[in-house]
């Protein structure tokens, strides 16, 4: 007595055992899963490469930023030093000393300047 239900069970048992056999042998991972998800795997690979590249880019920008910050700090100190030196050289007493050393023949004014007014 062949029952139609028994015939349906046998192929399903064979299918379960073949899936189990493929799972144990690793064929299911190499053939079925990889081929079905090939575009997704390619997408994940590209996304991973982009992520790694973005990280290297961010680290390079961080290093450049730190370098530029140090350079700005050094240039500010140099500008302050140059400004102080210019202020000391441009004092009236220093200018008159330099003029007399160079022998330019210039003299300081003894009288204060005055305004000339012309009536029309």
Secondary structure, 3 states (H helix, E strand, C coil): CCCHHHHHHHHHHHHHHHHHHHHHHCHHHHHHHHHHCHHHHHHHHHHHHHHHHHHHHHHHHHHHHHHHHHHHHHHHHHHHHHHHHHHHHCCHHHHHHHHHHHCCCCCCCCCCCCCCCCCC
